[in-house]
């Protein structure tokens, strides 16, 4: 971001992305909103019982990088000819 002098625009976009207005637009277009009050408003569209995961559930980025993307990792195993 800093390299292209657009950090302020990127920060403004992220701030907007999590606003109520943006979350409403997200839900209206069938993407799952992260704000609970908006998610509940669209409960007929989204299953509220889904257990979502984060990268922490897989040991964090460092662990995932080692296991899946380092030399000889899972990616290499499935990408071999």
SULGI-V605976 format. One record per residue. RES is the residue in one letter. SS is DSSP state (H for helix, E for strand, C for the rest). PHI is phi as a letter, one per 40 degrees, with the letter a starting at -180 (999 if undefined). Layout:
# SULGI-V605976
RES;SS;PHI, RES;SS;PHI
This chain:
# SULGI-V605976
X;C;999, X;H;c, X;H;d, X;H;b, X;C;f, X;C;b, X;H;c, X;H;c, X;H;c, X;H;c, X;H;c, X;H;c, X;H;c, X;H;c, X;H;c, X;H;c, X;H;d, X;C;c, X;C;c, X;H;c, X;H;c, X;H;c, X;H;c, X;H;c, X;H;c, X;H;d, X;H;c, X;H;c, X;C;b, X;C;g, X;C;b, X;C;c, X;C;c, X;C;c, X;C;c, X;H;c, X;H;c, X;H;c, X;H;d, X;H;c, X;H;c, X;C;b, X;C;c, X;C;c, X;C;c, X;C;b, X;C;c, X;C;c, X;C;c, X;C;c, X;C;c, X;C;c, X;C;b, X;C;b, X;H;c, X;H;c, X;H;c, X;H;b, X;C;g, X;H;g, X;H;d, X;H;c, X;H;c, X;H;c, X;H;d, X;H;c, X;H;c, X;H;b, X;H;b, X;C;c, X;C;d, X;C;g, X;C;c, X;H;d, X;H;d, X;H;c, X;H;c, X;H;c, X;H;c, X;C;c, X;C;c
